[in-house]
Amino acid sequence: MGIAVLDSAQELGVGVRWLQRIGRDFKARQHIDAYALTAVVFAFAFLSIFGDKLDVDLRWAVLFSGVGLLLYRLTLPAESAESPTGLLHDRSVYDEVPLSSLLSQARDVRVFAPSAVNLLSAQTCELIRNTVLAREKGNVRIVILDSLEKAAVRQAAKQLDDSVEFPVQRLPSALDSTMERLRLMSGWKTAGEFEYRLLSYSPGFSLVLVDPETPRGRVIVEIHGFHNASTSSRMHLELTRGSDERWYTYWVNQFDHMWEAARRDDVTPFSAGAPRPASGDVVEAQE
């Protein structure tokens, strides 16, 4: 009896995974043709059990459609989502697929980077203003490292600056530049909404999410690593909606957790020069 129960549980688990796979395919709008034709074939098979009322030509049409779809799918190349070369690359990929193509239809952009100084160039900020923020319900959320967390900044600089063979900038000054830009951007009058927050430490990766809740969603993860020739040589992991639902959702949730943990800036865009409360690091240094 125990074996029978175990077999039933295993069969139930297989059924659940099968239903989950179908659900992921429908959410990503993949293999819809195969599912539709399968449903038609099963319907005809079911009706054939109870009578011989179905037209013979119609039966042959369904049969040949199924065979044709099967042969067609056998000729298709392996999906890019299964190929590591479609997932892994470095920043040079954006020479071929520029950021403008990712943002052209985007309404929801989320970014985490220790300083985001490379991403938030003047050209990219203008691009964001003319695309995402120009749309009703457009939303841009950015998280960077909190410059008041001196110990965290020193540790991040050791990884991001000192371990690079050919550095071109330093984290503290990059943070200052980005902070000024974020404060100015938060004062823009746009149709969309712009927000930024400050995180207390760097988790060792950067994130760019583009429309993550939609079927065309894209998640880009940059792994900082321990040693790099340059910042552009860091490994990028790029996931699309439906490529791997588990890890796609994982990285979307990572940003959401960081957003909740990060603090709002206490300087308004109209008083960027106003004094700020000192963090524990600053107080300790003053003492």
PyRosetta script that sets phi, psi and omega in degrees:
from pyrosetta import init, pose_from_sequence

init()
pose = pose_from_sequence("MGIAVLDSAQELGVGVRWLQRIGRDFKARQHIDAYALTAVVFAFAFLSIFGDKLDVDLRWAVLFSGVGLLLYRLTLPAESAESPTGLLHDRSVYDEVPLSSLLSQARDVRVFAPSAVNLLSAQTCELIRNTVLAREKGNVRIVILDSLEKAAVRQAAKQLDDSVEFPVQRLPSALDSTMERLRLMSGWKTAGEFEYRLLSYSPGFSLVLVDPETPRGRVIVEIHGFHNASTSSRMHLELTRGSDERWYTYWVNQFDHMWEAARRDDVTPFSAGAPRPASGDVVEAQE")
pose.set_psi(1, -39.0)
pose.set_omega(1, 179.4)
pose.set_phi(2, -62.5)
pose.set_psi(2, -37.6)
pose.set_omega(2, 179.1)
pose.set_phi(3, -66.4)
pose.set_psi(3, -39.6)
pose.set_omega(3, 179.9)
pose.set_phi(4, -63.4)
pose.set_psi(4, -40.9)
pose.set_omega(4, 178.1)
pose.set_phi(5, -64.1)
pose.set_psi(5, -41.7)
pose.set_omega(5, 179.2)
pose.set_phi(6, -63.0)
pose.set_psi(6, -42.5)
pose.set_omega(6, 178.2)
pose.set_phi(7, -62.7)
pose.set_psi(7, -40.3)
pose.set_omega(7, 179.5)
pose.set_phi(8, -64.9)
pose.set_psi(8, -39.9)
pose.set_omega(8, 178.9)
pose.set_phi(9, -65.2)
pose.set_psi(9, -40.3)
pose.set_omega(9, 178.5)
pose.set_phi(10, -64.7)
pose.set_psi(10, -41.8)
pose.set_omega(10, 178.0)
pose.set_phi(11, -63.5)
pose.set_psi(11, -39.3)
pose.set_omega(11, 178.3)
pose.set_phi(12, -64.2)
pose.set_psi(12, -40.8)
pose.set_omega(12, 178.5)
pose.set_phi(13, -62.7)
pose.set_psi(13, -41.5)
pose.set_omega(13, 177.7)
pose.set_phi(14, -63.1)
pose.set_psi(14, -41.2)
pose.set_omega(14, 178.9)
pose.set_phi(15, -63.7)
pose.set_psi(15, -40.8)
pose.set_omega(15, 179.3)
pose.set_phi(16, -64.4)
pose.set_psi(16, -44.8)
pose.set_omega(16, 179.2)
pose.set_phi(17, -63.0)
pose.set_psi(17, -36.0)
pose.set_omega(17, 178.0)
pose.set_phi(18, -64.6)
pose.set_psi(18, -43.8)
pose.set_omega(18, 178.0)
pose.set_phi(19, -65.7)
pose.set_psi(19, -38.1)
pose.set_omega(19, 178.4)
pose.set_phi(20, -64.2)
pose.set_psi(20, -39.4)
pose.set_omega(20, 178.7)
pose.set_phi(21, -64.6)
pose.set_psi(21, -41.8)
pose.set_omega(21, 177.6)
pose.set_phi(22, -62.6)
pose.set_psi(22, -42.5)
pose.set_omega(22, 178.7)
pose.set_phi(23, -61.4)
pose.set_psi(23, -41.8)
pose.set_omega(23, 178.2)
pose.set_phi(24, -64.5)
pose.set_psi(24, -40.0)
pose.set_omega(24, 179.4)
pose.set_phi(25, -63.7)
pose.set_psi(25, -41.7)
pose.set_omega(25, 179.7)
pose.set_phi(26, -68.0)
pose.set_psi(26, -38.7)
pose.set_omega(26, 179.1)
pose.set_phi(27, -64.2)
pose.set_psi(27, -37.3)
pose.set_omega(27, 179.3)
pose.set_phi(28, -89.3)
pose.set_psi(28, 0.3)
pose.set_omega(28, -179.5)
pose.set_phi(29, 57.6)
pose.set_psi(29, 47.8)
pose.set_omega(29, 179.7)
pose.set_phi(30, -115.0)
pose.set_psi(30, 145.7)
pose.set_omega(30, 174.5)
pose.set_phi(31, 59.1)
pose.set_psi(31, 26.5)
pose.set_omega(31, -179.1)
pose.set_phi(32, -63.6)
pose.set_psi(32, -37.2)
pose.set_omega(32, -179.7)
pose.set_phi(33, -60.7)
pose.set_psi(33, -42.8)
pose.set_omega(33, -178.8)
pose.set_phi(34, -66.2)
pose.set_psi(34, -42.8)
pose.set_omega(34, 179.5)
pose.set_phi(35, -65.5)
pose.set_psi(35, -39.1)
pose.set_omega(35, -179.3)
pose.set_phi(36, -65.1)
pose.set_psi(36, -46.1)
pose.set_omega(36, -179.3)
pose.set_phi(37, -68.3)
pose.set_psi(37, -35.9)
pose.set_omega(37, 176.9)
pose.set_phi(38, -61.0)
pose.set_psi(38, -42.7)
pose.set_omega(38, 178.0)
pose.set_phi(39, -61.3)
pose.set_psi(39, -41.0)
pose.set_omega(39, 179.1)
pose.set_phi(40, -65.3)
pose.set_psi(40, -43.7)
pose.set_omega(40, 180.0)
pose.set_phi(41, -61.7)
pose.set_psi(41, -45.0)
pose.set_omega(41, 179.3)
pose.set_phi(42, -64.7)
pose.set_psi(42, -37.4)
pose.set_omega(42, 178.5)
pose.set_phi(43, -63.3)
pose.set_psi(43, -43.9)
pose.set_omega(43, 178.4)
pose.set_phi(44, -66.4)
pose.set_psi(44, -39.5)
pose.set_omega(44, 178.3)
pose.set_phi(45, -63.5)
pose.set_psi(45, -39.4)
pose.set_omega(45, 179.6)
pose.set_phi(46, -65.4)
pose.set_psi(46, -44.6)
pose.set_omega(46, -179.6)
pose.set_phi(47, -66.5)
pose.set_psi(47, -31.3)
pose.set_omega(47, -179.5)
pose.set_phi(48, -67.1)
pose.set_psi(48, -23.3)
pose.set_omega(48, -179.7)
pose.set_phi(49, -66.2)
pose.set_psi(49, -34.9)
pose.set_omega(49, -171.5)
pose.set_phi(50, -98.8)
pose.set_psi(50, 4.9)
pose.set_omega(50, 177.6)
pose.set_phi(51, 167.2)
pose.set_psi(51, 173.9)
pose.set_omega(51, -177.6)
pose.set_phi(52, -115.0)
pose.set_psi(52, 40.2)
pose.set_omega(52, -174.3)
pose.set_phi(53, -87.9)
pose.set_psi(53, -12.9)
pose.set_omega(53, -178.2)
pose.set_phi(54, -76.0)
pose.set_psi(54, 137.9)
pose.set_omega(54, 179.3)
pose.set_phi(55, -63.5)
pose.set_psi(55, 137.0)
pose.set_omega(55, -177.7)
pose.set_phi(56, -62.7)
pose.set_psi(56, -42.0)
pose.set_omega(56, 179.5)
pose.set_phi(57, -62.2)
pose.set_psi(57, -35.5)
pose.set_omega(57, 179.4)
pose.set_phi(58, -68.0)
pose.set_psi(58, -39.3)
pose.set_omega(58, 177.6)
pose.set_phi(59, -61.9)
pose.set_psi(59, -45.2)
pose.set_omega(59, 179.3)
pose.set_phi(60, -64.1)
pose.set_psi(60, -35.8)
pose.set_omega(60, 179.0)
pose.set_phi(61, -62.6)
pose.set_psi(61, -44.0)
pose.set_omega(61, 178.2)
pose.set_phi(62, -64.3)
pose.set_psi(62, -42.2)
pose.set_omega(62, -179.4)
pose.set_phi(63, -62.0)
pose.set_psi(63, -48.3)
pose.set_omega(63, -178.8)
pose.set_phi(64, -67.7)
pose.set_psi(64, -30.9)
pose.set_omega(64, 176.3)
pose.set_phi(65, -63.7)
pose.set_psi(65, -42.7)
pose.set_omega(65, 178.2)
pose.set_phi(66, -63.2)
pose.set_psi(66, -44.4)
pose.set_omega(66, 179.1)
pose.set_phi(67, -64.6)
pose.set_psi(67, -40.7)
pose.set_omega(67, 179.9)
pose.set_phi(68, -63.1)
pose.set_psi(68, -43.1)
pose.set_omega(68, 179.2)
pose.set_phi(69, -64.9)
pose.set_psi(69, -39.5)
pose.set_omega(69, 178.7)
pose.set_phi(70, -61.5)
pose.set_psi(70, -46.8)
pose.set_omega(70, 179.4)
pose.set_phi(71, -64.4)
pose.set_psi(71, -38.6)
pose.set_omega(71, 179.4)
pose.set_phi(72, -62.8)
pose.set_psi(72, -44.8)
pose.set_omega(72, -177.8)
pose.set_phi(73, -68.5)
pose.set_psi(73, -28.0)
pose.set_omega(73, 177.1)
pose.set_phi(74, -68.6)
pose.set_psi(74, -25.7)
pose.set_omega(74, 179.8)
pose.set_phi(75, -84.6)
pose.set_psi(75, -11.1)
pose.set_omega(75, -177.9)
pose.set_phi(76, -71.9)
pose.set_psi(76, 143.3)
pose.set_omega(76, 174.3)
pose.set_phi(77, -70.2)
pose.set_psi(77, 162.7)
pose.set_omega(77, 178.3)
pose.set_phi(78, -59.6)
pose.set_psi(78, 142.0)
pose.set_omega(78, -178.1)
pose.set_phi(79, -65.1)
pose.set_psi(79, 140.6)
pose.set_omega(79, -177.3)
pose.set_phi(80, -60.8)
pose.set_psi(80, -26.3)
pose.set_omega(80, -179.4)
pose.set_phi(81, -63.5)
pose.set_psi(81, -23.9)
pose.set_omega(81, -179.5)
pose.set_phi(82, -89.4)
pose.set_psi(82, -7.2)
pose.set_omega(82, -176.2)
pose.set_phi(83, -96.3)
pose.set_psi(83, 124.2)
pose.set_omega(83, 179.3)
pose.set_phi(84, -58.2)
pose.set_psi(84, -30.4)
pose.set_omega(84, -179.2)
pose.set_phi(85, -68.1)
pose.set_psi(85, -19.7)
pose.set_omega(85, 176.6)
pose.set_phi(86, -84.7)
pose.set_psi(86, -10.7)
pose.set_omega(86, -177.8)
pose.set_phi(87, -106.2)
pose.set_psi(87, -33.8)
pose.set_omega(87, -169.7)
pose.set_phi(88, -111.6)
pose.set_psi(88, 132.0)
pose.set_omega(88, 176.4)
pose.set_phi(89, -168.4)
pose.set_psi(89, -173.8)
pose.set_omega(89, 174.4)
pose.set_phi(90, -120.5)
pose.set_psi(90, -167.2)
pose.set_omega(90, -173.8)
pose.set_phi(91, -68.2)
pose.set_psi(91, -13.1)
pose.set_omega(91, -179.6)
pose.set_phi(92, -64.7)
pose.set_psi(92, -19.0)
pose.set_omega(92, 179.4)
pose.set_phi(93, -62.5)
pose.set_psi(93, -24.6)
pose.set_omega(93, -178.2)
pose.set_phi(94, -79.4)
pose.set_psi(94, -4.8)
pose.set_omega(94, 169.4)
pose.set_phi(95, -72.8)
pose.set_psi(95, -30.7)
pose.set_omega(95, 180.0)
pose.set_phi(96, -91.5)
pose.set_psi(96, -39.4)
pose.set_omega(96, 179.0)
pose.set_phi(97, -119.9)
pose.set_psi(97, 88.3)
pose.set_omega(97, -175.1)
pose.set_phi(98, -65.2)
pose.set_psi(98, 159.0)
pose.set_omega(98, -179.2)
pose.set_phi(99, -60.4)
pose.set_psi(99, -29.6)
pose.set_omega(99, -179.5)
pose.set_phi(100, -59.1)
pose.set_psi(100, -33.2)
pose.set_omega(100, 179.2)
pose.set_phi(101, -70.4)
pose.set_psi(101, -30.1)
pose.set_omega(101, 178.4)
pose.set_phi(102, -74.5)
pose.set_psi(102, -32.6)
pose.set_omega(102, -175.1)
pose.set_phi(103, -94.4)
pose.set_psi(103, -5.4)
pose.set_omega(103, -171.9)
pose.set_phi(104, -59.4)
pose.set_psi(104, -34.7)
pose.set_omega(104, -179.9)
pose.set_phi(105, -118.2)
pose.set_psi(105, 7.9)
pose.set_omega(105, -172.4)
pose.set_phi(106, -74.4)
pose.set_psi(106, 146.9)
pose.set_omega(106, 174.6)
pose.set_phi(107, -123.6)
pose.set_psi(107, -11.4)
pose.set_omega(107, -176.8)
pose.set_phi(108, -139.6)
pose.set_psi(108, 110.4)
pose.set_omega(108, -179.7)
pose.set_phi(109, -125.0)
pose.set_psi(109, 129.6)
pose.set_omega(109, 179.4)
pose.set_phi(110, -128.8)
pose.set_psi(110, 134.5)
pose.set_omega(110, -174.7)
pose.set_phi(111, -135.2)
pose.set_psi(111, 134.7)
pose.set_omega(111, 162.9)
pose.set_phi(112, -127.6)
pose.set_psi(112, 131.7)
pose.set_omega(112, 172.3)
pose.set_phi(113, -156.7)
pose.set_psi(113, 147.6)
pose.set_omega(113, -178.4)
pose.set_phi(114, -52.1)
pose.set_psi(114, -44.0)
pose.set_omega(114, 176.1)
pose.set_phi(115, -124.6)
pose.set_psi(115, -23.4)
pose.set_omega(115, -178.5)
pose.set_phi(116, 56.6)
pose.set_psi(116, 19.6)
pose.set_omega(116, -175.0)
pose.set_phi(117, -68.5)
pose.set_psi(117, -33.1)
pose.set_omega(117, 179.0)
pose.set_phi(118, -73.8)
pose.set_psi(118, -37.5)
pose.set_omega(118, 179.8)
pose.set_phi(119, -71.7)
pose.set_psi(119, -44.7)
pose.set_omega(119, -173.6)
pose.set_phi(120, -89.2)
pose.set_psi(120, 56.2)
pose.set_omega(120, 172.6)
pose.set_phi(121, -72.3)
pose.set_psi(121, 168.2)
pose.set_omega(121, 179.0)
pose.set_phi(122, -60.0)
pose.set_psi(122, -37.2)
pose.set_omega(122, -179.8)
pose.set_phi(123, -67.1)
pose.set_psi(123, -41.9)
pose.set_omega(123, -179.5)
pose.set_phi(124, -68.4)
pose.set_psi(124, -39.6)
pose.set_omega(124, 177.9)
pose.set_phi(125, -61.4)
pose.set_psi(125, -41.3)
pose.set_omega(125, 176.9)
pose.set_phi(126, -65.1)
pose.set_psi(126, -38.6)
pose.set_omega(126, 177.6)
pose.set_phi(127, -62.7)
pose.set_psi(127, -44.6)
pose.set_omega(127, 178.9)
pose.set_phi(128, -61.6)
pose.set_psi(128, -40.8)
pose.set_omega(128, -179.5)
pose.set_phi(129, -64.5)
pose.set_psi(129, -37.2)
pose.set_omega(129, -176.1)
pose.set_phi(130, -86.8)
pose.set_psi(130, -7.6)
pose.set_omega(130, -179.6)
pose.set_phi(131, -118.2)
pose.set_psi(131, -83.9)
pose.set_omega(131, -173.7)
pose.set_phi(132, -60.5)
pose.set_psi(132, -50.3)
pose.set_omega(132, -175.1)
pose.set_phi(133, -76.0)
pose.set_psi(133, -11.4)
pose.set_omega(133, 177.8)
pose.set_phi(134, -83.8)
pose.set_psi(134, -7.0)
pose.set_omega(134, -176.0)
pose.set_phi(135, -102.3)
pose.set_psi(135, 144.3)
pose.set_omega(135, 173.0)
pose.set_phi(136, -61.1)
pose.set_psi(136, 135.8)
pose.set_omega(136, -177.7)
pose.set_phi(137, 66.2)
pose.set_psi(137, 12.5)
pose.set_omega(137, 171.2)
pose.set_phi(138, -69.0)
pose.set_psi(138, 144.0)
pose.set_omega(138, -175.1)
pose.set_phi(139, -143.7)
pose.set_psi(139, 129.4)
pose.set_omega(139, 176.0)
pose.set_phi(140, -125.5)
pose.set_psi(140, 125.1)
pose.set_omega(140, 177.4)
pose.set_phi(141, -125.5)
pose.set_psi(141, 129.3)
pose.set_omega(141, -176.5)
pose.set_phi(142, -129.0)
pose.set_psi(142, 135.1)
pose.set_omega(142, 175.7)
pose.set_phi(143, -122.4)
pose.set_psi(143, 131.3)
pose.set_omega(143, 174.2)
pose.set_phi(144, -130.6)
pose.set_psi(144, 174.6)
pose.set_omega(144, 179.6)
pose.set_phi(145, -70.9)
pose.set_psi(145, 139.9)
pose.set_omega(145, 179.5)
pose.set_phi(146, -75.3)
pose.set_psi(146, 115.6)
pose.set_omega(146, -177.3)
pose.set_phi(147, -66.6)
pose.set_psi(147, -17.8)
pose.set_omega(147, 177.7)
pose.set_phi(148, -78.2)
pose.set_psi(148, -14.9)
pose.set_omega(148, 177.0)
pose.set_phi(149, -85.8)
pose.set_psi(149, 80.9)
pose.set_omega(149, -170.6)
pose.set_phi(150, -60.8)
pose.set_psi(150, -41.9)
pose.set_omega(150, -179.7)
pose.set_phi(151, -64.1)
pose.set_psi(151, -40.7)
pose.set_omega(151, 179.5)
pose.set_phi(152, -66.4)
pose.set_psi(152, -38.6)
pose.set_omega(152, 179.0)
pose.set_phi(153, -65.3)
pose.set_psi(153, -42.9)
pose.set_omega(153, 178.5)
pose.set_phi(154, -61.1)
pose.set_psi(154, -42.6)
pose.set_omega(154, -179.4)
pose.set_phi(155, -66.7)
pose.set_psi(155, -42.3)
pose.set_omega(155, 178.8)
pose.set_phi(156, -66.3)
pose.set_psi(156, -38.2)
pose.set_omega(156, 179.0)
pose.set_phi(157, -64.9)
pose.set_psi(157, -34.3)
pose.set_omega(157, 178.4)
pose.set_phi(158, -62.8)
pose.set_psi(158, -38.0)
pose.set_omega(158, 179.8)
pose.set_phi(159, -80.3)
pose.set_psi(159, -43.3)
pose.set_omega(159, -171.9)
pose.set_phi(160, -86.3)
pose.set_psi(160, -29.2)
pose.set_omega(160, -177.3)
pose.set_phi(161, -104.2)
pose.set_psi(161, -53.5)
pose.set_omega(161, -172.2)
pose.set_phi(162, -71.1)
pose.set_psi(162, -22.8)
pose.set_omega(162, -177.7)
pose.set_phi(163, -96.9)
pose.set_psi(163, 8.5)
pose.set_omega(163, 178.1)
pose.set_phi(164, -100.1)
pose.set_psi(164, 130.7)
pose.set_omega(164, -176.7)
pose.set_phi(165, -67.4)
pose.set_psi(165, -35.8)
pose.set_omega(165, -176.3)
pose.set_phi(166, -128.4)
pose.set_psi(166, 72.0)
pose.set_omega(166, -178.5)
pose.set_phi(167, -70.9)
pose.set_psi(167, 149.3)
pose.set_omega(167, 178.0)
pose.set_phi(168, -124.2)
pose.set_psi(168, -2.3)
pose.set_omega(168, 179.7)
pose.set_phi(169, -160.5)
pose.set_psi(169, 167.5)
pose.set_omega(169, 178.8)
pose.set_phi(170, -119.5)
pose.set_psi(170, 141.7)
pose.set_omega(170, -173.9)
pose.set_phi(171, -58.1)
pose.set_psi(171, -48.3)
pose.set_omega(171, -177.7)
pose.set_phi(172, -56.9)
pose.set_psi(172, -45.8)
pose.set_omega(172, 179.6)
pose.set_phi(173, -69.4)
pose.set_psi(173, -33.9)
pose.set_omega(173, 177.2)
pose.set_phi(174, -64.2)
pose.set_psi(174, -39.5)
pose.set_omega(174, 177.5)
pose.set_phi(175, -62.7)
pose.set_psi(175, -44.0)
pose.set_omega(175, 179.2)
pose.set_phi(176, -59.9)
pose.set_psi(176, -42.8)
pose.set_omega(176, -179.8)
pose.set_phi(177, -64.4)
pose.set_psi(177, -43.8)
pose.set_omega(177, -179.3)
pose.set_phi(178, -67.2)
pose.set_psi(178, -39.1)
pose.set_omega(178, 179.2)
pose.set_phi(179, -59.5)
pose.set_psi(179, -43.5)
pose.set_omega(179, 178.9)
pose.set_phi(180, -62.4)
pose.set_psi(180, -41.2)
pose.set_omega(180, -178.9)
pose.set_phi(181, -67.7)
pose.set_psi(181, -40.9)
pose.set_omega(181, -179.9)
pose.set_phi(182, -65.2)
pose.set_psi(182, -38.9)
pose.set_omega(182, 178.6)
pose.set_phi(183, -66.1)
pose.set_psi(183, -38.5)
pose.set_omega(183, 177.0)
pose.set_phi(184, -66.7)
pose.set_psi(184, -42.4)
pose.set_omega(184, -179.3)
pose.set_phi(185, -65.2)
pose.set_psi(185, -34.3)
pose.set_omega(185, -179.8)
pose.set_phi(186, -67.8)
pose.set_psi(186, -15.0)
pose.set_omega(186, 177.1)
pose.set_phi(187, -93.6)
pose.set_psi(187, -0.9)
pose.set_omega(187, 178.8)
pose.set_phi(188, -65.7)
pose.set_psi(188, 145.3)
pose.set_omega(188, 173.0)
pose.set_phi(189, -98.9)
pose.set_psi(189, 101.9)
pose.set_omega(189, -176.5)
pose.set_phi(190, -132.9)
pose.set_psi(190, 163.6)
pose.set_omega(190, 177.4)
pose.set_phi(191, -67.7)
pose.set_psi(191, -36.5)
pose.set_omega(191, 178.7)
pose.set_phi(192, -87.4)
pose.set_psi(192, 177.9)
pose.set_omega(192, -176.1)
pose.set_phi(193, -111.9)
pose.set_psi(193, 134.6)
pose.set_omega(193, 179.1)
pose.set_phi(194, -120.6)
pose.set_psi(194, 131.4)
pose.set_omega(194, 178.1)
pose.set_phi(195, -139.6)
pose.set_psi(195, 153.0)
pose.set_omega(195, 172.4)
pose.set_phi(196, -144.8)
pose.set_psi(196, 154.2)
pose.set_omega(196, 178.6)
pose.set_phi(197, -141.5)
pose.set_psi(197, 169.7)
pose.set_omega(197, -173.3)
pose.set_phi(198, -123.1)
pose.set_psi(198, 127.5)
pose.set_omega(198, -177.0)
pose.set_phi(199, -99.9)
pose.set_psi(199, 147.6)
pose.set_omega(199, -172.3)
pose.set_phi(200, -78.7)
pose.set_psi(200, -15.1)
pose.set_omega(200, 177.1)
pose.set_phi(201, -158.5)
pose.set_psi(201, 162.9)
pose.set_omega(201, 179.8)
pose.set_phi(202, -93.9)
pose.set_psi(202, 126.0)
pose.set_omega(202, -178.0)
pose.set_phi(203, -83.7)
pose.set_psi(203, -0.2)
pose.set_omega(203, 175.4)
pose.set_phi(204, 97.1)
pose.set_psi(204, 11.8)
pose.set_omega(204, 176.8)
pose.set_phi(205, -151.1)
pose.set_psi(205, 166.8)
pose.set_omega(205, 172.7)
pose.set_phi(206, -122.4)
pose.set_psi(206, 155.4)
pose.set_omega(206, -176.6)
pose.set_phi(207, -134.7)
pose.set_psi(207, 139.8)
pose.set_omega(207, 167.7)
pose.set_phi(208, -131.6)
pose.set_psi(208, 120.5)
pose.set_omega(208, 179.1)
pose.set_phi(209, -115.4)
pose.set_psi(209, 129.2)
pose.set_omega(209, 179.1)
pose.set_phi(210, -121.4)
pose.set_psi(210, 115.9)
pose.set_omega(210, -178.8)
pose.set_phi(211, 46.3)
pose.set_psi(211, 54.4)
pose.set_omega(211, -172.1)
pose.set_phi(212, -67.0)
pose.set_psi(212, -18.5)
pose.set_omega(212, -178.0)
pose.set_phi(213, -93.1)
pose.set_psi(213, 3.5)
pose.set_omega(213, -176.8)
pose.set_phi(214, -109.9)
pose.set_psi(214, 164.7)
pose.set_omega(214, 179.0)
pose.set_phi(215, -61.0)
pose.set_psi(215, -25.5)
pose.set_omega(215, -179.5)
pose.set_phi(216, -93.3)
pose.set_psi(216, 13.9)
pose.set_omega(216, -175.9)
pose.set_phi(217, -59.1)
pose.set_psi(217, 151.5)
pose.set_omega(217, -178.6)
pose.set_phi(218, -141.5)
pose.set_psi(218, 136.3)
pose.set_omega(218, 178.2)
pose.set_phi(219, -123.7)
pose.set_psi(219, 125.2)
pose.set_omega(219, 178.8)
pose.set_phi(220, -117.3)
pose.set_psi(220, 121.5)
pose.set_omega(220, -179.5)
pose.set_phi(221, -114.4)
pose.set_psi(221, 125.9)
pose.set_omega(221, 174.4)
pose.set_phi(222, -107.8)
pose.set_psi(222, 120.3)
pose.set_omega(222, 179.3)
pose.set_phi(223, -88.9)
pose.set_psi(223, 122.6)
pose.set_omega(223, -174.9)
pose.set_phi(224, -71.0)
pose.set_psi(224, -33.7)
pose.set_omega(224, 178.0)
pose.set_phi(225, 72.3)
pose.set_psi(225, -172.6)
pose.set_omega(225, -177.8)
pose.set_phi(226, -104.7)
pose.set_psi(226, -32.7)
pose.set_omega(226, -178.5)
pose.set_phi(227, -148.9)
pose.set_psi(227, 133.4)
pose.set_omega(227, -180.0)
pose.set_phi(228, -139.5)
pose.set_psi(228, 151.1)
pose.set_omega(228, 174.4)
pose.set_phi(229, -67.3)
pose.set_psi(229, -40.7)
pose.set_omega(229, 178.3)
pose.set_phi(230, -154.9)
pose.set_psi(230, 170.3)
pose.set_omega(230, -180.0)
pose.set_phi(231, -65.9)
pose.set_psi(231, -29.9)
pose.set_omega(231, -177.9)
pose.set_phi(232, -75.3)
pose.set_psi(232, -11.3)
pose.set_omega(232, -178.2)
pose.set_phi(233, -91.5)
pose.set_psi(233, 1.1)
pose.set_omega(233, 178.9)
pose.set_phi(234, -66.5)
pose.set_psi(234, 148.4)
pose.set_omega(234, -178.3)
pose.set_phi(235, -72.8)
pose.set_psi(235, 135.6)
pose.set_omega(235, 174.2)
pose.set_phi(236, -111.0)
pose.set_psi(236, 137.9)
pose.set_omega(236, 172.2)
pose.set_phi(237, -113.3)
pose.set_psi(237, 122.7)
pose.set_omega(237, -176.5)
pose.set_phi(238, -119.9)
pose.set_psi(238, 120.6)
pose.set_omega(238, -179.1)
pose.set_phi(239, -116.8)
pose.set_psi(239, 142.2)
pose.set_omega(239, 174.4)
pose.set_phi(240, -113.2)
pose.set_psi(240, 159.1)
pose.set_omega(240, -179.5)
pose.set_phi(241, -60.3)
pose.set_psi(241, 125.5)
pose.set_omega(241, -179.7)
pose.set_phi(242, 95.6)
pose.set_psi(242, -14.4)
pose.set_omega(242, 179.9)
pose.set_phi(243, -70.8)
pose.set_psi(243, -41.7)
pose.set_omega(243, 175.7)
pose.set_phi(244, -158.9)
pose.set_psi(244, 95.0)
pose.set_omega(244, -171.0)
pose.set_phi(245, -60.0)
pose.set_psi(245, -37.0)
pose.set_omega(245, -177.3)
pose.set_phi(246, -62.3)
pose.set_psi(246, -52.6)
pose.set_omega(246, -175.1)
pose.set_phi(247, -79.0)
pose.set_psi(247, -28.5)
pose.set_omega(247, 173.7)
pose.set_phi(248, -60.6)
pose.set_psi(248, -50.0)
pose.set_omega(248, 178.9)
pose.set_phi(249, -63.7)
pose.set_psi(249, -36.8)
pose.set_omega(249, 179.1)
pose.set_phi(250, -56.4)
pose.set_psi(250, -48.1)
pose.set_omega(250, -176.5)
pose.set_phi(251, -73.6)
pose.set_psi(251, -31.9)
pose.set_omega(251, 173.6)
pose.set_phi(252, -62.6)
pose.set_psi(252, -42.6)
pose.set_omega(252, 178.6)
pose.set_phi(253, -67.0)
pose.set_psi(253, -31.7)
pose.set_omega(253, 177.4)
pose.set_phi(254, -59.6)
pose.set_psi(254, -44.7)
pose.set_omega(254, 178.0)
pose.set_phi(255, -64.0)
pose.set_psi(255, -43.0)
pose.set_omega(255, -178.5)
pose.set_phi(256, -59.7)
pose.set_psi(256, -40.4)
pose.set_omega(256, 178.6)
pose.set_phi(257, -65.9)
pose.set_psi(257, -41.4)
pose.set_omega(257, 179.0)
pose.set_phi(258, -65.3)
pose.set_psi(258, -39.5)
pose.set_omega(258, 179.6)
pose.set_phi(259, -61.7)
pose.set_psi(259, -41.5)
pose.set_omega(259, 179.5)
pose.set_phi(260, -69.4)
pose.set_psi(260, -33.2)
pose.set_omega(260, -178.1)
pose.set_phi(261, -80.4)
pose.set_psi(261, -25.1)
pose.set_omega(261, -176.9)
pose.set_phi(262, -75.2)
pose.set_psi(262, 155.6)
pose.set_omega(262, -179.6)
pose.set_phi(263, -103.1)
pose.set_psi(263, 155.7)
pose.set_omega(263, 174.2)
pose.set_phi(264, -76.6)
pose.set_psi(264, 149.9)
pose.set_omega(264, 176.4)
pose.set_phi(265, -70.1)
pose.set_psi(265, 139.0)
pose.set_omega(265, -177.6)
pose.set_phi(266, -97.3)
pose.set_psi(266, 15.1)
pose.set_omega(266, 175.6)
pose.set_phi(267, -117.9)
pose.set_psi(267, 124.2)
pose.set_omega(267, -179.9)
pose.set_phi(268, -76.6)
pose.set_psi(268, 159.0)
pose.set_omega(268, 179.7)
pose.set_phi(269, -63.4)
pose.set_psi(269, -15.7)
pose.set_omega(269, -178.5)
pose.set_phi(270, -95.8)
pose.set_psi(270, -2.9)
pose.set_omega(270, 178.7)
pose.set_phi(271, -139.8)
pose.set_psi(271, 49.4)
pose.set_omega(271, -174.1)
pose.set_phi(272, -63.2)
pose.set_psi(272, -19.9)
pose.set_omega(272, -179.6)
pose.set_phi(273, -93.6)
pose.set_psi(273, 2.6)
pose.set_omega(273, -178.2)
pose.set_phi(274, -67.8)
pose.set_psi(274, 148.0)
pose.set_omega(274, 178.8)
pose.set_phi(275, -65.7)
pose.set_psi(275, 149.8)
pose.set_omega(275, -178.7)
pose.set_phi(276, -118.3)
pose.set_psi(276, 150.1)
pose.set_omega(276, 176.0)
pose.set_phi(277, -59.1)
pose.set_psi(277, 137.0)
pose.set_omega(277, -179.2)
pose.set_phi(278, -76.7)
pose.set_psi(278, 139.6)
pose.set_omega(278, 175.5)
pose.set_phi(279, -77.5)
pose.set_psi(279, 176.4)
pose.set_omega(279, 179.6)
pose.set_phi(280, -60.0)
pose.set_psi(280, -36.2)
pose.set_omega(280, 179.2)
pose.set_phi(281, -64.0)
pose.set_psi(281, -43.1)
pose.set_omega(281, -178.3)
pose.set_phi(282, -67.3)
pose.set_psi(282, -43.2)
pose.set_omega(282, 179.1)
pose.set_phi(283, -60.3)
pose.set_psi(283, -42.7)
pose.set_omega(283, -179.9)
pose.set_phi(284, -62.6)
pose.set_psi(284, -40.7)
pose.set_omega(284, -179.9)
pose.set_phi(285, -65.4)
pose.set_psi(285, -36.8)
pose.set_omega(285, -179.5)
pose.set_phi(286, -68.8)
pose.set_psi(286, -34.1)
pose.set_omega(286, 179.5)
pose.set_phi(287, -72.3)
pose.dump_pdb("model.pdb")
